[in-house]
Amino acid sequence: MTRGAPKPPSCPLGRLHTTRVGAREAAKRGRTETGVIVIFPDMLKDDLEREFVNRIADREYGATAGSGRRGR
């Protein structure tokens, strides 16, 4: 390493930087290994699918400020 050059991350989390493709691969692996499902917004093809997912999220986590619905 040359003098004055930036140091590499000393924290092990620095190596966990992911890309969009990496996130999708991690989501696929998570589904296979643990049964956890990750849904990216571009996976939802129409308003019906989007509303379905939003209602589940509102029920489980409470409504968000932009959902237009109150938490149940």
mmCIF file of the N, C-alpha and C atoms, coordinates in Angstrom:
data_MODEL
# 
_entry.id   MODEL 
# 
loop_
_atom_site.group_PDB 
_atom_site.id 
_atom_site.type_symbol 
_atom_site.label_atom_id 
_atom_site.label_alt_id 
_atom_site.label_comp_id 
_atom_site.label_asym_id 
_atom_site.label_entity_id 
_atom_site.label_seq_id 
_atom_site.pdbx_PDB_ins_code 
_atom_site.Cartn_x 
_atom_site.Cartn_y 
_atom_site.Cartn_z 
_atom_site.occupancy 
_atom_site.B_iso_or_equiv 
_atom_site.pdbx_formal_charge 
_atom_site.auth_seq_id 
_atom_site.auth_comp_id 
_atom_site.auth_asym_id 
_atom_site.auth_atom_id 
_atom_site.pdbx_PDB_model_num 
ATOM 1   N N  . MET A 1 1  ? 0.844   -1.168  0.000   1.00 0.00 ? 1  MET A N  1 
ATOM 2   C CA . MET A 1 1  ? 0.000   0.000   0.000   1.00 0.00 ? 1  MET A CA 1 
ATOM 3   C C  . MET A 1 1  ? 0.892   1.234   0.000   1.00 0.00 ? 1  MET A C  1 
ATOM 4   N N  . THR A 1 2  ? 0.540   2.201   -0.831  1.00 0.00 ? 2  THR A N  1 
ATOM 5   C CA . THR A 1 2  ? 1.343   3.413   -0.889  1.00 0.00 ? 2  THR A CA 1 
ATOM 6   C C  . THR A 1 2  ? 0.907   4.393   0.189   1.00 0.00 ? 2  THR A C  1 
ATOM 7   N N  . ARG A 1 3  ? 1.826   5.210   0.566   1.00 0.00 ? 3  ARG A N  1 
ATOM 8   C CA . ARG A 1 3  ? 1.556   6.198   1.611   1.00 0.00 ? 3  ARG A CA 1 
ATOM 9   C C  . ARG A 1 3  ? 0.529   7.215   1.114   1.00 0.00 ? 3  ARG A C  1 
ATOM 10  N N  . GLY A 1 4  ? -0.489  7.513   1.933   1.00 0.00 ? 4  GLY A N  1 
ATOM 11  C CA . GLY A 1 4  ? -1.511  8.481   1.580   1.00 0.00 ? 4  GLY A CA 1 
ATOM 12  C C  . GLY A 1 4  ? -2.686  7.902   0.803   1.00 0.00 ? 4  GLY A C  1 
ATOM 13  N N  . ALA A 1 5  ? -2.582  6.649   0.387   1.00 0.00 ? 5  ALA A N  1 
ATOM 14  C CA . ALA A 1 5  ? -3.682  6.022   -0.355  1.00 0.00 ? 5  ALA A CA 1 
ATOM 15  C C  . ALA A 1 5  ? -4.787  5.617   0.620   1.00 0.00 ? 5  ALA A C  1 
ATOM 16  N N  . PRO A 1 6  ? -6.036  5.568   0.152   1.00 0.00 ? 6  PRO A N  1 
ATOM 17  C CA . PRO A 1 6  ? -7.122  5.158   1.043   1.00 0.00 ? 6  PRO A CA 1 
ATOM 18  C C  . PRO A 1 6  ? -6.920  3.726   1.536   1.00 0.00 ? 6  PRO A C  1 
ATOM 19  N N  . LYS A 1 7  ? -7.310  3.501   2.771   1.00 0.00 ? 7  LYS A N  1 
ATOM 20  C CA . LYS A 1 7  ? -7.191  2.164   3.357   1.00 0.00 ? 7  LYS A CA 1 
ATOM 21  C C  . LYS A 1 7  ? -8.411  1.321   2.980   1.00 0.00 ? 7  LYS A C  1 
ATOM 22  N N  . PRO A 1 8  ? -8.223  0.028   2.792   1.00 0.00 ? 8  PRO A N  1 
ATOM 23  C CA . PRO A 1 8  ? -9.382  -0.846  2.557   1.00 0.00 ? 8  PRO A CA 1 
ATOM 24  C C  . PRO A 1 8  ? -10.232 -0.915  3.823   1.00 0.00 ? 8  PRO A C  1 
ATOM 25  N N  . PRO A 1 9  ? -11.508 -1.267  3.695   1.00 0.00 ? 9  PRO A N  1 
ATOM 26  C CA . PRO A 1 9  ? -12.358 -1.341  4.887   1.00 0.00 ? 9  PRO A CA 1 
ATOM 27  C C  . PRO A 1 9  ? -11.806 -2.324  5.906   1.00 0.00 ? 9  PRO A C  1 
ATOM 28  N N  . SER A 1 10 ? -11.772 -1.915  7.174   1.00 0.00 ? 10 SER A N  1 
ATOM 29  C CA . SER A 1 10 ? -11.297 -2.813  8.211   1.00 0.00 ? 10 SER A CA 1 
ATOM 30  C C  . SER A 1 10 ? -12.447 -3.616  8.811   1.00 0.00 ? 10 SER A C  1 
ATOM 31  N N  . CYS A 1 11 ? -13.664 -3.154  8.588   1.00 0.00 ? 11 CYS A N  1 
ATOM 32  C CA . CYS A 1 11 ? -14.848 -3.849  9.086   1.00 0.00 ? 11 CYS A CA 1 
ATOM 33  C C  . CYS A 1 11 ? -15.221 -4.961  8.105   1.00 0.00 ? 11 CYS A C  1 
ATOM 34  N N  . PRO A 1 12 ? -15.550 -6.152  8.596   1.00 0.00 ? 12 PRO A N  1 
ATOM 35  C CA . PRO A 1 12 ? -15.909 -7.238  7.682   1.00 0.00 ? 12 PRO A CA 1 
ATOM 36  C C  . PRO A 1 12 ? -17.178 -6.942  6.886   1.00 0.00 ? 12 PRO A C  1 
ATOM 37  N N  . LEU A 1 13 ? -18.015 -6.014  7.339   1.00 0.00 ? 13 LEU A N  1 
ATOM 38  C CA . LEU A 1 13 ? -19.232 -5.688  6.592   1.00 0.00 ? 13 LEU A CA 1 
ATOM 39  C C  . LEU A 1 13 ? -18.919 -4.975  5.285   1.00 0.00 ? 13 LEU A C  1 
ATOM 40  N N  . GLY A 1 14 ? -17.739 -4.403  5.168   1.00 0.00 ? 14 GLY A N  1 
ATOM 41  C CA . GLY A 1 14 ? -17.342 -3.733  3.939   1.00 0.00 ? 14 GLY A CA 1 
ATOM 42  C C  . GLY A 1 14 ? -17.320 -4.669  2.748   1.00 0.00 ? 14 GLY A C  1 
ATOM 43  N N  . ARG A 1 15 ? -17.149 -5.933  2.986   1.00 0.00 ? 15 ARG A N  1 
ATOM 44  C CA . ARG A 1 15 ? -17.119 -6.907  1.896   1.00 0.00 ? 15 ARG A CA 1 
ATOM 45  C C  . ARG A 1 15 ? -18.508 -7.327  1.460   1.00 0.00 ? 15 ARG A C  1 
ATOM 46  N N  . LEU A 1 16 ? -19.532 -6.938  2.188   1.00 0.00 ? 16 LEU A N  1 
ATOM 47  C CA . LEU A 1 16 ? -20.884 -7.391  1.894   1.00 0.00 ? 16 LEU A CA 1 
ATOM 48  C C  . LEU A 1 16 ? -21.650 -6.457  0.968   1.00 0.00 ? 16 LEU A C  1 
ATOM 49  N N  . HIS A 1 17 ? -20.959 -5.522  0.366   1.00 0.00 ? 17 HIS A N  1 
ATOM 50  C CA . HIS A 1 17 ? -21.606 -4.625  -0.587  1.00 0.00 ? 17 HIS A CA 1 
ATOM 51  C C  . HIS A 1 17 ? -22.216 -5.473  -1.698  1.00 0.00 ? 17 HIS A C  1 
ATOM 52  N N  . THR A 1 18 ? -23.457 -5.190  -2.044  1.00 0.00 ? 18 THR A N  1 
ATOM 53  C CA . THR A 1 18 ? -24.138 -6.016  -3.031  1.00 0.00 ? 18 THR A CA 1 
ATOM 54  C C  . THR A 1 18 ? -24.585 -5.169  -4.211  1.00 0.00 ? 18 THR A C  1 
ATOM 55  N N  . THR A 1 19 ? -24.814 -5.818  -5.309  1.00 0.00 ? 19 THR A N  1 
ATOM 56  C CA . THR A 1 19 ? -25.353 -5.163  -6.495  1.00 0.00 ? 19 THR A CA 1 
ATOM 57  C C  . THR A 1 19 ? -26.791 -5.610  -6.663  1.00 0.00 ? 19 THR A C  1 
ATOM 58  N N  . ARG A 1 20 ? -27.487 -5.034  -7.617  1.00 0.00 ? 20 ARG A N  1 
ATOM 59  C CA . ARG A 1 20 ? -28.881 -5.429  -7.859  1.00 0.00 ? 20 ARG A CA 1 
ATOM 60  C C  . ARG A 1 20 ? -28.963 -6.923  -8.189  1.00 0.00 ? 20 ARG A C  1 
ATOM 61  N N  . VAL A 1 21 ? -28.061 -7.412  -9.022  1.00 0.00 ? 21 VAL A N  1 
ATOM 62  C CA . VAL A 1 21 ? -28.046 -8.831  -9.359  1.00 0.00 ? 21 VAL A CA 1 
ATOM 63  C C  . VAL A 1 21 ? -27.727 -9.653  -8.117  1.00 0.00 ? 21 VAL A C  1 
ATOM 64  N N  . GLY A 1 22 ? -26.793 -9.173  -7.300  1.00 0.00 ? 22 GLY A N  1 
ATOM 65  C CA . GLY A 1 22 ? -26.445 -9.879  -6.075  1.00 0.00 ? 22 GLY A CA 1 
ATOM 66  C C  . GLY A 1 22 ? -27.616 -9.960  -5.121  1.00 0.00 ? 22 GLY A C  1 
ATOM 67  N N  . ALA A 1 23 ? -28.407 -8.903  -5.043  1.00 0.00 ? 23 ALA A N  1 
ATOM 68  C CA . ALA A 1 23 ? -29.579 -8.900  -4.169  1.00 0.00 ? 23 ALA A CA 1 
ATOM 69  C C  . ALA A 1 23 ? -30.600 -9.927  -4.646  1.00 0.00 ? 23 ALA A C  1 
ATOM 70  N N  . ARG A 1 24 ? -30.798 -10.020 -5.927  1.00 0.00 ? 24 ARG A N  1 
ATOM 71  C CA . ARG A 1 24 ? -31.756 -11.005 -6.467  1.00 0.00 ? 24 ARG A CA 1 
ATOM 72  C C  . ARG A 1 24 ? -31.274 -12.439 -6.239  1.00 0.00 ? 24 ARG A C  1 
ATOM 73  N N  . GLU A 1 25 ? -29.989 -12.645 -6.398  1.00 0.00 ? 25 GLU A N  1 
ATOM 74  C CA . GLU A 1 25 ? -29.440 -13.980 -6.132  1.00 0.00 ? 25 GLU A CA 1 
ATOM 75  C C  . GLU A 1 25 ? -29.566 -14.325 -4.652  1.00 0.00 ? 25 GLU A C  1 
ATOM 76  N N  . ALA A 1 26 ? -29.306 -13.347 -3.778  1.00 0.00 ? 26 ALA A N  1 
ATOM 77  C CA . ALA A 1 26 ? -29.449 -13.571 -2.343  1.00 0.00 ? 26 ALA A CA 1 
ATOM 78  C C  . ALA A 1 26 ? -30.904 -13.868 -1.997  1.00 0.00 ? 26 ALA A C  1 
ATOM 79  N N  . ALA A 1 27 ? -31.837 -13.173 -2.641  1.00 0.00 ? 27 ALA A N  1 
ATOM 80  C CA . ALA A 1 27 ? -33.257 -13.415 -2.400  1.00 0.00 ? 27 ALA A CA 1 
ATOM 81  C C  . ALA A 1 27 ? -33.648 -14.828 -2.841  1.00 0.00 ? 27 ALA A C  1 
ATOM 82  N N  . LYS A 1 28 ? -33.136 -15.245 -3.977  1.00 0.00 ? 28 LYS A N  1 
ATOM 83  C CA . LYS A 1 28 ? -33.427 -16.596 -4.482  1.00 0.00 ? 28 LYS A CA 1 
ATOM 84  C C  . LYS A 1 28 ? -32.863 -17.660 -3.540  1.00 0.00 ? 28 LYS A C  1 
ATOM 85  N N  . ARG A 1 29 ? -31.643 -17.437 -3.078  1.00 0.00 ? 29 ARG A N  1 
ATOM 86  C CA . ARG A 1 29 ? -31.011 -18.377 -2.151  1.00 0.00 ? 29 ARG A CA 1 
ATOM 87  C C  . ARG A 1 29 ? -31.762 -18.412 -0.821  1.00 0.00 ? 29 ARG A C  1 
ATOM 88  N N  . GLY A 1 30 ? -32.209 -17.237 -0.363  1.00 0.00 ? 30 GLY A N  1 
ATOM 89  C CA . GLY A 1 30 ? -32.974 -17.176 0.878   1.00 0.00 ? 30 GLY A CA 1 
ATOM 90  C C  . GLY A 1 30 ? -34.276 -17.938 0.787   1.00 0.00 ? 30 GLY A C  1 
ATOM 91  N N  . ARG A 1 31 ? -34.949 -17.841 -0.344  1.00 0.00 ? 31 ARG A N  1 
ATOM 92  C CA . ARG A 1 31 ? -36.204 -18.580 -0.551  1.00 0.00 ? 31 ARG A CA 1 
ATOM 93  C C  . ARG A 1 31 ? -35.947 -20.082 -0.476  1.00 0.00 ? 31 ARG A C  1 
ATOM 94  N N  . THR A 1 32 ? -34.878 -20.503 -1.106  1.00 0.00 ? 32 THR A N  1 
ATOM 95  C CA . THR A 1 32 ? -34.542 -21.930 -1.123  1.00 0.00 ? 32 THR A CA 1 
ATOM 96  C C  . THR A 1 32 ? -34.133 -22.435 0.252   1.00 0.00 ? 32 THR A C  1 
ATOM 97  N N  . GLU A 1 33 ? -33.309 -21.656 0.945   1.00 0.00 ? 33 GLU A N  1 
ATOM 98  C CA . GLU A 1 33 ? -32.738 -22.117 2.211   1.00 0.00 ? 33 GLU A CA 1 
ATOM 99  C C  . GLU A 1 33 ? -33.644 -21.891 3.419   1.00 0.00 ? 33 GLU A C  1 
ATOM 100 N N  . THR A 1 34 ? -34.393 -20.789 3.432   1.00 0.00 ? 34 THR A N  1 
ATOM 101 C CA . THR A 1 34 ? -35.157 -20.450 4.633   1.00 0.00 ? 34 THR A CA 1 
ATOM 102 C C  . THR A 1 34 ? -36.650 -20.278 4.413   1.00 0.00 ? 34 THR A C  1 
ATOM 103 N N  . GLY A 1 35 ? -37.076 -20.197 3.153   1.00 0.00 ? 35 GLY A N  1 
ATOM 104 C CA . GLY A 1 35 ? -38.490 -19.988 2.875   1.00 0.00 ? 35 GLY A CA 1 
ATOM 105 C C  . GLY A 1 35 ? -38.910 -18.529 2.924   1.00 0.00 ? 35 GLY A C  1 
ATOM 106 N N  . VAL A 1 36 ? -37.957 -17.615 3.099   1.00 0.00 ? 36 VAL A N  1 
ATOM 107 C CA . VAL A 1 36 ? -38.264 -16.184 3.120   1.00 0.00 ? 36 VAL A CA 1 
ATOM 108 C C  . VAL A 1 36 ? -38.415 -15.703 1.688   1.00 0.00 ? 36 VAL A C  1 
ATOM 109 N N  . ILE A 1 37 ? -39.480 -14.957 1.429   1.00 0.00 ? 37 ILE A N  1 
ATOM 110 C CA . ILE A 1 37 ? -39.743 -14.453 0.090   1.00 0.00 ? 37 ILE A CA 1 
ATOM 111 C C  . ILE A 1 37 ? -39.456 -12.953 0.056   1.00 0.00 ? 37 ILE A C  1 
ATOM 112 N N  . VAL A 1 38 ? -38.682 -12.531 -0.924  1.00 0.00 ? 38 VAL A N  1 
ATOM 113 C CA . VAL A 1 38 ? -38.408 -11.107 -1.159  1.00 0.00 ? 38 VAL A CA 1 
ATOM 114 C C  . VAL A 1 38 ? -39.082 -10.742 -2.466  1.00 0.00 ? 38 VAL A C  1 
ATOM 115 N N  . ILE A 1 39 ? -39.886 -9.677  -2.435  1.00 0.00 ? 39 ILE A N  1 
ATOM 116 C CA . ILE A 1 39 ? -40.571 -9.227  -3.646  1.00 0.00 ? 39 ILE A CA 1 
ATOM 117 C C  . ILE A 1 39 ? -40.042 -7.845  -4.000  1.00 0.00 ? 39 ILE A C  1 
ATOM 118 N N  . PHE A 1 40 ? -39.412 -7.731  -5.153  1.00 0.00 ? 40 PHE A N  1 
ATOM 119 C CA . PHE A 1 40 ? -38.933 -6.455  -5.645  1.00 0.00 ? 40 PHE A CA 1 
ATOM 120 C C  . PHE A 1 40 ? -40.078 -5.754  -6.369  1.00 0.00 ? 40 PHE A C  1 
ATOM 121 N N  . PRO A 1 41 ? -40.157 -4.438  -6.297  1.00 0.00 ? 41 PRO A N  1 
ATOM 122 C CA . PRO A 1 41 ? -41.280 -3.721  -6.912  1.00 0.00 ? 41 PRO A CA 1 
ATOM 123 C C  . PRO A 1 41 ? -41.486 -4.032  -8.383  1.00 0.00 ? 41 PRO A C  1 
ATOM 124 N N  . ASP A 1 42 ? -40.426 -4.256  -9.129  1.00 0.00 ? 42 ASP A N  1 
ATOM 125 C CA . ASP A 1 42 ? -40.606 -4.521  -10.558 1.00 0.00 ? 42 ASP A CA 1 
ATOM 126 C C  . ASP A 1 42 ? -41.125 -5.934  -10.848 1.00 0.00 ? 42 ASP A C  1 
ATOM 127 N N  . MET A 1 43 ? -41.256 -6.761  -9.829  1.00 0.00 ? 43 MET A N  1 
ATOM 128 C CA . MET A 1 43 ? -41.853 -8.092  -10.000 1.00 0.00 ? 43 MET A CA 1 
ATOM 129 C C  . MET A 1 43 ? -43.382 -8.021  -10.070 1.00 0.00 ? 43 MET A C  1 
ATOM 130 N N  . LEU A 1 44 ? -43.949 -6.943  -9.547  1.00 0.00 ? 44 LEU A N  1 
ATOM 131 C CA . LEU A 1 44 ? -45.400 -6.790  -9.514  1.00 0.00 ? 44 LEU A CA 1 
ATOM 132 C C  . LEU A 1 44 ? -45.856 -6.252  -10.862 1.00 0.00 ? 44 LEU A C  1 
ATOM 133 N N  . LYS A 1 45 ? -46.657 -7.041  -11.563 1.00 0.00 ? 45 LYS A N  1 
ATOM 134 C CA . LYS A 1 45 ? -46.991 -6.730  -12.949 1.00 0.00 ? 45 LYS A CA 1 
ATOM 135 C C  . LYS A 1 45 ? -48.194 -5.806  -13.115 1.00 0.00 ? 45 LYS A C  1 
ATOM 136 N N  . ASP A 1 46 ? -49.080 -5.752  -12.131 1.00 0.00 ? 46 ASP A N  1 
ATOM 137 C CA . ASP A 1 46 ? -50.252 -4.901  -12.288 1.00 0.00 ? 46 ASP A CA 1 
ATOM 138 C C  . ASP A 1 46 ? -50.731 -4.396  -10.929 1.00 0.00 ? 46 ASP A C  1 
ATOM 139 N N  . ASP A 1 47 ? -51.752 -3.554  -10.961 1.00 0.00 ? 47 ASP A N  1 
ATOM 140 C CA . ASP A 1 47 ? -52.270 -2.947  -9.733  1.00 0.00 ? 47 ASP A CA 1 
ATOM 141 C C  . ASP A 1 47 ? -52.853 -3.980  -8.778  1.00 0.00 ? 47 ASP A C  1 
ATOM 142 N N  . LEU A 1 48 ? -53.433 -5.046  -9.299  1.00 0.00 ? 48 LEU A N  1 
ATOM 143 C CA . LEU A 1 48 ? -54.012 -6.087  -8.446  1.00 0.00 ? 48 LEU A CA 1 
ATOM 144 C C  . LEU A 1 48 ? -52.927 -6.758  -7.593  1.00 0.00 ? 48 LEU A C  1 
ATOM 145 N N  . GLU A 1 49 ? -51.822 -7.132  -8.206  1.00 0.00 ? 49 GLU A N  1 
ATOM 146 C CA . GLU A 1 49 ? -50.716 -7.745  -7.457  1.00 0.00 ? 49 GLU A CA 1 
ATOM 147 C C  . GLU A 1 49 ? -50.153 -6.763  -6.437  1.00 0.00 ? 49 GLU A C  1 
ATOM 148 N N  . ARG A 1 50 ? -49.980 -5.512  -6.845  1.00 0.00 ? 50 ARG A N  1 
ATOM 149 C CA . ARG A 1 50 ? -49.432 -4.485  -5.954  1.00 0.00 ? 50 ARG A CA 1 
ATOM 150 C C  . ARG A 1 50 ? -50.341 -4.281  -4.741  1.00 0.00 ? 50 ARG A C  1 
ATOM 151 N N  . GLU A 1 51 ? -51.654 -4.205  -4.965  1.00 0.00 ? 51 GLU A N  1 
ATOM 152 C CA . GLU A 1 51 ? -52.600 -4.022  -3.873  1.00 0.00 ? 51 GLU A CA 1 
ATOM 153 C C  . GLU A 1 51 ? -52.595 -5.226  -2.930  1.00 0.00 ? 51 GLU A C  1 
ATOM 154 N N  . PHE A 1 52 ? -52.518 -6.424  -3.481  1.00 0.00 ? 52 PHE A N  1 
ATOM 155 C CA . PHE A 1 52 ? -52.474 -7.649  -2.691  1.00 0.00 ? 52 PHE A CA 1 
ATOM 156 C C  . PHE A 1 52 ? -51.278 -7.640  -1.734  1.00 0.00 ? 52 PHE A C  1 
ATOM 157 N N  . VAL A 1 53 ? -50.103 -7.328  -2.267  1.00 0.00 ? 53 VAL A N  1 
ATOM 158 C CA . VAL A 1 53 ? -48.891 -7.299  -1.451  1.00 0.00 ? 53 VAL A CA 1 
ATOM 159 C C  . VAL A 1 53 ? -48.965 -6.173  -0.421  1.00 0.00 ? 53 VAL A C  1 
ATOM 160 N N  . ASN A 1 54 ? -49.464 -5.012  -0.826  1.00 0.00 ? 54 ASN A N  1 
ATOM 161 C CA . ASN A 1 54 ? -49.583 -3.891  0.108   1.00 0.00 ? 54 ASN A CA 1 
ATOM 162 C C  . ASN A 1 54 ? -50.528 -4.204  1.257   1.00 0.00 ? 54 ASN A C  1 
ATOM 163 N N  . ARG A 1 55 ? -51.614 -4.898  1.003   1.00 0.00 ? 55 ARG A N  1 
ATOM 164 C CA . ARG A 1 55 ? -52.546 -5.245  2.081   1.00 0.00 ? 55 ARG A CA 1 
ATOM 165 C C  . ARG A 1 55 ? -51.912 -6.202  3.083   1.00 0.00 ? 55 ARG A C  1 
ATOM 166 N N  . ILE A 1 56 ? -51.144 -7.161  2.588   1.00 0.00 ? 56 ILE A N  1 
ATOM 167 C CA . ILE A 1 56 ? -50.437 -8.070  3.493   1.00 0.00 ? 56 ILE A CA 1 
ATOM 168 C C  . ILE A 1 56 ? -49.424 -7.294  4.324   1.00 0.00 ? 56 ILE A C  1 
ATOM 169 N N  . ALA A 1 57 ? -48.659 -6.421  3.681   1.00 0.00 ? 57 ALA A N  1 
ATOM 170 C CA . ALA A 1 57 ? -47.654 -5.630  4.395   1.00 0.00 ? 57 ALA A CA 1 
ATOM 171 C C  . ALA A 1 57 ? -48.317 -4.720  5.432   1.00 0.00 ? 57 ALA A C  1 
ATOM 172 N N  . ASP A 1 58 ? -49.425 -4.088  5.069   1.00 0.00 ? 58 ASP A N  1 
ATOM 173 C CA . ASP A 1 58 ? -50.139 -3.226  6.016   1.00 0.00 ? 58 ASP A CA 1 
ATOM 174 C C  . ASP A 1 58 ? -50.633 -4.025  7.219   1.00 0.00 ? 58 ASP A C  1 
ATOM 175 N N  . ARG A 1 59 ? -51.141 -5.202  6.967   1.00 0.00 ? 59 ARG A N  1 
ATOM 176 C CA . ARG A 1 59 ? -51.643 -6.040  8.053   1.00 0.00 ? 59 ARG A CA 1 
ATOM 177 C C  . ARG A 1 59 ? -50.522 -6.449  8.996   1.00 0.00 ? 59 ARG A C  1 
ATOM 178 N N  . GLU A 1 60 ? -49.398 -6.820  8.450   1.00 0.00 ? 60 GLU A N  1 
ATOM 179 C CA . GLU A 1 60 ? -48.298 -7.339  9.259   1.00 0.00 ? 60 GLU A CA 1 
ATOM 180 C C  . GLU A 1 60 ? -47.457 -6.250  9.912   1.00 0.00 ? 60 GLU A C  1 
ATOM 181 N N  . TYR A 1 61 ? -47.235 -5.147  9.199   1.00 0.00 ? 61 TYR A N  1 
ATOM 182 C CA . TYR A 1 61 ? -46.288 -4.142  9.673   1.00 0.00 ? 61 TYR A CA 1 
ATOM 183 C C  . TYR A 1 61 ? -46.924 -2.786  9.953   1.00 0.00 ? 61 TYR A C  1 
ATOM 184 N N  . GLY A 1 62 ? -48.206 -2.625  9.663   1.00 0.00 ? 62 GLY A N  1 
ATOM 185 C CA . GLY A 1 62 ? -48.872 -1.338  9.820   1.00 0.00 ? 62 GLY A CA 1 
ATOM 186 C C  . GLY A 1 62 ? -48.782 -0.546  8.530   1.00 0.00 ? 62 GLY A C  1 
ATOM 187 N N  . ALA A 1 63 ? -49.726 0.342   8.353   1.00 0.00 ? 63 ALA A N  1 
ATOM 188 C CA . ALA A 1 63 ? -49.775 1.140   7.128   1.00 0.00 ? 63 ALA A CA 1 
ATOM 189 C C  . ALA A 1 63 ? -48.634 2.145   7.109   1.00 0.00 ? 63 ALA A C  1 
ATOM 190 N N  . THR A 1 64 ? -48.130 2.408   5.922   1.00 0.00 ? 64 THR A N  1 
ATOM 191 C CA . THR A 1 64 ? -47.097 3.428   5.742   1.00 0.00 ? 64 THR A CA 1 
ATOM 192 C C  . THR A 1 64 ? -47.777 4.762   5.457   1.00 0.00 ? 64 THR A C  1 
ATOM 193 N N  . ALA A 1 65 ? -47.011 5.822   5.529   1.00 0.00 ? 65 ALA A N  1 
ATOM 194 C CA . ALA A 1 65 ? -47.574 7.163   5.298   1.00 0.00 ? 65 ALA A CA 1 
ATOM 195 C C  . ALA A 1 65 ? -48.146 7.281   3.888   1.00 0.00 ? 65 ALA A C  1 
ATOM 196 N N  . GLY A 1 66 ? -47.555 6.615   2.906   1.00 0.00 ? 66 GLY A N  1 
ATOM 197 C CA . GLY A 1 66 ? -48.016 6.723   1.533   1.00 0.00 ? 66 GLY A CA 1 
ATOM 198 C C  . GLY A 1 66 ? -49.073 5.730   1.120   1.00 0.00 ? 66 GLY A C  1 
ATOM 199 N N  . SER A 1 67 ? -49.500 4.843   2.015   1.00 0.00 ? 67 SER A N  1 
ATOM 200 C CA . SER A 1 67 ? -50.445 3.805   1.604   1.00 0.00 ? 67 SER A CA 1 
ATOM 201 C C  . SER A 1 67 ? -51.881 4.295   1.570   1.00 0.00 ? 67 SER A C  1 
ATOM 202 N N  . GLY A 1 68 ? -52.184 5.388   2.258   1.00 0.00 ? 68 GLY A N  1 
ATOM 203 C CA . GLY A 1 68 ? -53.542 5.895   2.267   1.00 0.00 ? 68 GLY A CA 1 
ATOM 204 C C  . GLY A 1 68 ? -54.482 5.125   3.170   1.00 0.00 ? 68 GLY A C  1 
ATOM 205 N N  . ARG A 1 69 ? -53.949 4.189   3.931   1.00 0.00 ? 69 ARG A N  1 
ATOM 206 C CA . ARG A 1 69 ? -54.772 3.377   4.820   1.00 0.00 ? 69 ARG A CA 1 
ATOM 207 C C  . ARG A 1 69 ? -54.210 3.465   6.224   1.00 0.00 ? 69 ARG A C  1 
ATOM 208 N N  . ARG A 1 70 ? -55.056 3.306   7.189   1.00 0.00 ? 70 ARG A N  1 
ATOM 209 C CA . ARG A 1 70 ? -54.590 3.281   8.590   1.00 0.00 ? 70 ARG A CA 1 
ATOM 210 C C  . ARG A 1 70 ? -54.210 1.871   8.976   1.00 0.00 ? 70 ARG A C  1 
ATOM 211 N N  . GLY A 1 71 ? -53.239 1.748   9.889   1.00 0.00 ? 71 GLY A N  1 
ATOM 212 C CA . GLY A 1 71 ? -52.850 0.424   10.386  1.00 0.00 ? 71 GLY A CA 1 
ATOM 213 C C  . GLY A 1 71 ? -54.000 -0.241  11.122  1.00 0.00 ? 71 GLY A C  1 
ATOM 214 N N  . ARG A 1 72 ? -54.061 -1.537  11.035  1.00 0.00 ? 72 ARG A N  1 
ATOM 215 C CA . ARG A 1 72 ? -55.148 -2.288  11.680  1.00 0.00 ? 72 ARG A CA 1 
ATOM 216 C C  . ARG A 1 72 ? -54.677 -2.884  12.979  1.00 0.00 ? 72 ARG A C  1 
# 
